Amino acid sequence: MLELRHIGKGYASGRRVLTDLSYILDSGKYVAIMGESGVGKSTLLNLIAGLDTPDTGEVLIGGIAMSSLDDDSATRLRRKAFGFIFQAFHILPHLTLSQNIALPLLLNGISGERIEERSEQMLVAVGLHGRGRDFPRQMSGGELQRVAIARALVHSPKLILADEPTGNLDPDTARDILMLMRAEIKANGATGIIVTHSHAAAATADLVLILTKDGLRPADSADSAASHLLR
C-alpha cells in the first residue's frame, strides 16, 4: 500500500531531517513510529499524506507516485483513501460534532441515512454517544481529540495517519481509542501509522519503528521493552 523511496527533506533553515529514507508498508499493517523530538516524525507523516513534498525521492500509494498527481487528483485521493488525525484536531467550530464527523462522507458523495447511521456509530465508538448536536466550544480537549479520530475513521480509509492521537486522553480512554483504530485498520485491510512518544500507544501496533537521522529501523529490546510490558 505505501512505499517510501529514498525520501529526503530539509527545513528552510538548511537543517535536514530526512535523508535517503526508504520503507515499504503492506496493507493491513499497523505501525508505530517513535523517535526523539525534532527528528522528523510529523514531517514524515505530512509527506506521506501529500501535505508537503519531499526534496528528493518518491512517496507511492498503491503503486501511484504522489508527485505524478495534479492538485485535483491528489485531493480526490486524500479525500477517499486517507484518514489523518492532526495534533491540532482541526475541528470546524461552526459545525456540530455529528456534522464534523460526517464531513468525509459528504465529500465522498455519501448522503442521507447512511451519513447519520455511520456518524452515530462513530460517536458511540469514541465514547460520545448522545453528543452529536453539541458544538466544539462545549467540548474538552480530550473530547475534541476523540471527534477528530471519529472523523478520520468514519469513511473507512485505506491509509490512516495519526500524529500523537492520544496526547489529550486519559490512559483508559487512550487504550480504547487505540484499539478502535487497530480494529478499523484490520477490518478494512488498511495501512495505519501512528507517530507517538507513548510506549503504551506504540504497544497496540504490529510493529514499532524508530526514526533516526539514518532512517527507519525496527525497535530493539531496549527501545520497546516498556511497550511489550503493556501488551
Helices and strands as residue ranges (DSSP letters): E 2-10, E 16-25, E 30-34, H 41-49, E 56-61, E 64-65, G 66-68, H 71-81, E 82-85, H 97-107, H 113-125, G 136-138, H 141-153, E 159-163, H 171-188, E 191-195, H 199-202, E 207-212, E 215-218, H 221-229
